[in-house]
Amino acid sequence: HVWFERSEIKDRHLVTKRLREHVADKSKLPILIFPEGTCINNTSVMMFKKGSFEIGGTIYPVAIKYDPQFGDAFWNSSKYNIVSYLLRIMTSWAIVCNVWYLPPMVRKEGEDAVQFANRVRSAIAHQGGLTELPWDGGLKRAKVKDTFKEEQQKNYSKML
């Protein structure tokens, strides 16, 4: 595990340094990263954090999608408390998960980290039959910025 405080710029630089050193050492195993930074309800893929796509190296994308046929693994924390969620999970007949290992991907010439992250996200979304969302997981727990609301309102008014 590499723990860090996202709001601390020094921590972010330290994590980037440690990740680059790890990727450069060919004797080490690949790093498992969840670039969304949070979980979502099994219907979409949120915007990826660009940090893991800035360090270089090969990305081995994995698409994961739960099949809720026997039990839903998604925890809607605004609807269920942790005790009722755990009770539902522990009494489920099975938690079925589809996992697809996609072909390795590398950053293309002239492609920045955000473009690379979006390309990987698109491949994962396509494979899992998921919708791509243009925002990150921070919106689950934070107030929507006024600039984002204004942009959406402008787009909507253009449609009308």
Buried (B, 14 or more C-beta within 10 A) or exposed (E): EEEBEEEEEEBBEEBBEBBBEBBEEEEEEEBEBEBBBEBBEBEEBBBBBBBBBBBEBEBBBBBBBBBEEEBBBEBEEEEBEEEEBEEBEEEBEEEBEEEEEBEEBEBEEEBEBBBBBBBBBEBBBEBBEBEBBEEBBBBBEEEEEEEEEEEEEEEEEEEE
